[in-house]
Amino acid sequence: MSTKKLTSEDYNDYSSTENSPDHDSLTSSPDASSRSSDNFGNYQHLSERTGTSLQKPFLDYGNVVMYSLEECPNLWLRRHSVIGRLLVEFFLILTQLGFCCVYFVFLADNIKQIVDVANATSNNCYQNTTTFESGSMDSRLYMLSFLPFIVLLVYIRNWKYLAPFSLLANLAMCVSLVLIYWYIFSSATYTNNLPPTTEWKSYAMFFGTAIFAFEGIGVVLPLENHMAKPQKFPVILYLGMAIVTVLYLTLGVMGYIRFGDEIKGSITLNLPACWLYQSVKILYSFGIFITYAVQFFVAAEIIVPVAVAKVSERWELWVNLAVRTALVIITCALAILIPRLAIVITLVGSISSSTLALIIPPLLEIATYYGDGMSKWTIAKNIVISVVGFVGFVAGTYVSMEKLVAQTISMTNITANNVS
C-alpha cells in the first residue's frame, strides 16, 4: 500500500506553544468540514521532524485532535462516510464537555465541603471526620459561583499563556495524590467484613466509571504525532497505562478498605476535616479548575471554527467568545441538573467514553482493513470488543438514569415535606 508524507502545506502545525493559534489565526480558521480531503492520504511518520518536549503534547493537543483522527489509518471516515466522521466528532464533543460537567460537580462538592466544616477544622487529622453542616448553601449555587471564573478561563485561546498554569495544576494534583496515599495507608484498618461481591448494577456503574477514567482518545493520537520518535510510542503508551492502572487499583482498593461503603464519588470527599487535608482539596480543586480549560479546548476547536466561518471578519472575535461562553453555560446547566458526582461520571463514561474507546475504533478498523486481508481472529477480537462496549454502554446508561430518577424523586419528596 502506497504512502504519502505529510508536509507543512497539508495542515497547520500547532505542535508547540509558539505556533498555537492566537486571536487572529483562531478566529479566522476555516470550517473544519471545508478542508479538502485530497490533502489527507496514507502517510508515514516524518523521520525528520524535531519533535517536542514532554510537557507540550499534553498541553497542546486540542487543535490537532480532529486532524489526528482523520490523518490516521481511519481514512474510511473521511473518504467514504461523512456521517461516520460527524459521529466521531459528536461523541468527542460529548465526551470532552461531559468531562467539563464532571469538573463543575467536583469543584462544587469539594469547595462546599471545605466551607461547611470550616468552623470544625482542626490540626488533628486522625480523630475528626468530615461532616456537613445542616442548612449550608446548596452545591448548585457553588456551581453558579464558579461559572464567571471558568468563562474567563476559557477565553484564553493561546496555549502559550495557559501552559504555565497547567503545569502548576499538574504539580498540585501530584502533591495532593501523595498526601491522599499517605492518609489511606497510614490509617487503613484491615477487616474481613467487606462483601466480596455486589449486585450487577454496581458492576454497570463500575464500567462507566472505569471507562471514564481510562478513555483518552483526545490526547493519545496527538501525543504520538508530536513525538520526535513516534516508533517508540507503543512503549510509552504501555508504560503510561501500566502506571495509571496501578494507581487506580491501589487507590481504589485501599480507599475501599479504608472507607468501606461510605466511600464517595471522589475520595477527596472522604478526607478528614483537618487543615492538611483541607489544603489537599484546595490543591486538587485548583488542578481540576485549570484542567477544565484543557478538556474544553478540544470541543471548542471543533465547534468554534464552524460558527466563526459563518460571520464576517468584524464579528469573528465576538462570535468566538459567545460560543465559548454558551458552551460553558451548557456544561454548568447540565451539572446543575445532575449534581451527583458518581452518577455524572458513570453516565459520561457509559455513553460517550465507551463509544469512542470501545465501540467505534474496532468497527472502523474492520471497515478500513477488511479488504486488505484482515485475519478472522482480528475481526473476531474487534467484534468482541465492540460488543463489550455496547453492553457496557446500555447497562451503564440504564443504571445511571435509574439512579438519577430515583434520587430526583427522593429529593422532590424531601423538598415537598419540608415545604408542608
N, C-alpha and C positions, 0 to 999 in steps of 0.2 A: 504494500500500500504506500503510495507516494506521500511525501511530507512536504510541508512548506514552512519556511522560517518566518516567524512574525517579525516585522520590522517596526521602526518607530512610526511609520506612516499609517500602520494599521490601527493604532489606538493611542490615546493619551496616557503616558506612563505617570502614575501617581504613586510610585513606589517609595518616594521619600517625602519628608515634610516640606522640603523646599519646593517640590513640584506639586504639592497638594493644592486643590482648587481654592483660589482666593475668591473675592467677591465677583470680579469680572468674569473669570472663567466658569465659576459655578452658576451664576445667574444666566449666563449666555450659553450654557451647554445645551446641545440639541436633544431632542426627544430620543430616548434610548431605542425606541421601536423604529426610528427612521434610519438607523445605521445600515449601511449596505451589507448584506450577507456575503457579498463577494470577497470581503476582506477577511473572512474567517474560514480558513481552510484547515486541513490537517496540518499539524505542526510538530516540530521537535523543540525541546528546550534550547535556548540560546546558550552555548557554552561560553560565549564572550561577555555575557552580562557581568556586571561588577557586584551584583547582589546588594544586600542592605544589612543594617545592624540587626541584632536580635530583637531589640525593642520595637522597631518600626513596623514589622509585619503585623504585630498585634494592634498597633495604633492606627495604621493607615489602610486597613483592608477595605473599608467601606466603599470607596469609589471604584473598586475593581471587582466587587463581588459578582455582579451580573455578567461582567465581561468574562470572569473566570468560569462561570457556569456555562457560558456559551462557547468559549475557546477550547475547553477540554473535550475529550472524546465524544461527549454527548451532543454532537453536531446535528443529530437527528432532530433535536428540539428546534433548532433554528431553521434548518433547511426543509423540514418535512411537516412540522406541526407548530403553527403559531399558537394554537390552543394549549399545547403542551408547555411552550415557553411561558405563556401567560399564567399557566397553572403553577409553575415553579415560582414565578415572581410573586404570585398571590400568597402562596404558603410561606415564602421567605419574608414577605412583609408581615404576614400574620404572626410568624414566629418572633421576629425582632420586636414588633410592637407588643406582643404578648410578654416578652421579657421585660419591657418597659412598664407594663401593668403590674407585674410582679414586684418591680422595684418600688413603685408607688406604695404598694401594700407593705413591703418590707420596711421602708422608711417610716411610714406612719406607725406601724406596730412597735418598732424599736424606740423611736423618739417618744411615743406616748408612754411606753413603759418607764423610760428614764424620768420623764416629768412626773408620772404618777407616784413613783416611790422616792422622789427627791427628798422628802422630809424624813424618810426612814432609812436613807442611805448611810452606811457606816464604814468603818475601816476593816471590820471583821467579815471575811469572805466565806466563812465556813459554818456560821451559826444562823445567819439570817437567810431568808428566801425571798424570791421576787413575788410581790403581791400587787394587786391593783387596788386603788382607792375607789370607793363607790362614788358615782356621780362625776367622774372625771370626763374631760372632753372626749367626744366620740372620735374614733380613729379617722373617720371620713373627713372630719374638719381639719385634721392634720394633713391629709392629702391635699385639700384645697389650699392650705397654707404653703405647701411646697410648690404648688403649681406655678406661681410667677417666677420663682427662682430657677425652676427647671426650664421654663420657657426662655429665660435669659441665657441659660447654659447652652441650649441647642441653637441659639443664634450665632454661636461660634462655629464658623463654617470652614475654617482653616486649621488643619491638624497641628500646624506649627505652634499655634498658641495653646492648644488643648493638651498636647503631648506631655508637658511637664506636670500638669495636674493629674493626668492619667498615671504617670509613673508614681507620684505620691500616693494615689489611691491604691495602686498595687502593693506598695510598701506597707500602707496602713492595714490592708486586709491580711497581709502576711504576718505582721506583728499580732494582729487580732487572732489569727488562726493558731499561732504558737501559744498564746495565753489560754485559748479555749482548750487546747490539748492538755496544757498543764493542769487546768482545773479538773478536767474529766478524769485524767489518770491519777491525780492526787486525792480525789475524793470518791472515786467509784468503790462501791461495796458489792462484791460478787455474791450472787444468790442463785438458787435453783428454782425459784418460784416463777420465773418468767415463762410464759407459754411458748412451746416450740413452734406452733403453727397458729394460723389465724384463718378467718373466713376468706372466701375467694375475692370479695370486694376489696379487701385490703391489698391483695396482690395486684388488682387492677389499678389501685391508687399508686402502688409502688412502681408499676410500669410507667405511668405518666410522669412520676417524679424522677425516675432514673433516666428516662429518655430526655427529659427536660435538662437534666444536669449534664449529660454526655453529648447531646446533639450540638454540633458547631460547624455546620456547612458554610456559614457566613465567614468563617476565619480560616478553615483548613485549606481550601484551594488557593486563596490569595497568599497564604503563607508559603506554599510550595512555589508559586510563581515568583515570589520575591527573594527566594534563596539563591545565593551565589552558586551553590552546588545542589540543584534540585534532585539529583540522583540519590542524595543522602536523606531525602525527605522521609521515606518509609521508616528508617531507623529513628529519626526524631519523633515521628508520629507514634510509633510503638512505645518509645521510651516515655513520651509525654502522657500517653494514655495509661501506661502502667503506673506512673506516679499518681495520676489523678484517681485511678481505680483504688490504689492503696489508701489514699487519703479519704476517699468516700467510704470505703469499707471500715477502716479503723474508726473514723469519726462516727459513722452510723451505728456500728456495733457497740462501741464504748459509750456513745451517747445514750443508746437504749438501755445498756446495763446500768448506767448512772441514773437515768431519769425514769425508765420504765414507761408505763402507759401515759405518764404525764408529759412526755416529750412533745414539743410544739413544732409548728411548721418550720420555724427557724430555731436552731439550737441556741442562738444568742438570747432568745426569749426565756430560756431556762436558766440563764446565769444568775447568780445571787445579786442582791441589791447592795453591793459594796462599791466603793469608788473605783477600784481597779477594773472591775468587770463592767461597770457603767461606762468607763472610758473605752472599753473594748467595743461596746455597742456604738459609741460615737464614732470611733475609728472605722468600724465596718460600715456604718451608715454613710460616712463620707466617701468611702470607696464605692459603694453602690450608687451614690448620687452622681459621681463622675462617670461611672460605667454606664449610666443611663444614656449619656451622650454618645458613647461608643456603639451601643446597640441601636440607638436611634439613627445613627448616621447611615446605616445600611438601608433602612426603609426610606429615609429622606432622599438618598441618591437615586432611588428608583422612581419615586413619586414626584419630587420637586422639578426635575428637568421636564417632565411631561406637562406640568402646569405652566412652567415658565415659558415653554415654547409656544404657548397659545396667546401670549400677550406681547405688546410692543416693548421695545427696549426701555422705554420710560418707566414701565410698571414692573420690570423684572424683579428688582430688589423687593418691592412691596409684596408681590405675589409669593416670592420665595419665603419671606418672613411670615406671611399669612398662612401658608401651607404648613410650615413648621409649627406655628402656634396651634393650628387646628389639630394636627396630629398629636401634640402633647395633650391638648384638652380631651381628645378622644381616649387616650390611654388613661388619663386621670378619671374620666367619667366611667370607663369600664371597671377600673379598680374600685371606685366608689360603689358600683352596682354589685361587685363581688368582693367584699372586703375580708375575705378569708384566705390567708396566705397558702395554706396547704391545698385548698380547692383550686385556686388560681394556677398554682404550679402544675398540678395534675392535669387540669383542663388544657393549658397551653401545650404541655408535653404530649398529651394524648392526641390532640387534634393536629397541630402543626408540626411539632418536632418529629413525631413518628412518621408523618407523611414525607418530610424532607429527608430523614435519615434512613428509614427502613422500607418504605413503600415505593417511592418514585425511583431512586437510584438503581435497584436491581432490575426493575422493569425497563428502564432506559438502556441499561447495558445489554439486555436481551434484544431490544429493538434496534440497537446500534450495531451489534456484532453478530446477530443471528445468521446473517448471510455470509459471514466470513468463516463459517465452520465452528461455531461455538460448541463446546462439548456438552453432552447431555448432563453430566454431573454439575457443570457450572449453571446450566439452565435450571436444574432441579434445586440447587442451592439458592439461586436467586428467587425462585418461586416460594421456597420455604421462608426466606427472609421477609418477602413481601406479605405472605400470609400471616406470619407472626406479627408484623407491623400492623396489618389490618385488624387482626383480632384485638391487639392492644389498643388500637385506635377506637374501636367500637366499645370495648369493655371499659376502658378508662374514661371515655366521654360519658358513657351511660352512668357510671358510678359517680363521677364528678357532678353531673347535672342532678342526679338523685339527691346527693348530699346538699347541693346548693338549694334545691327546692325545699328540702326538709328543714334546713337552717333558716331559710326565708320565712317559712310558715311558723317556725318556733319563735323567731324574733317578732313577727307580726302579732302572735298571740300574747307575748310578753308586753309589747307596747300597748295592745288593747286593754290588757288587765291593769296596767299602770294608769292608763287614762281613766278607766272606770273606777 
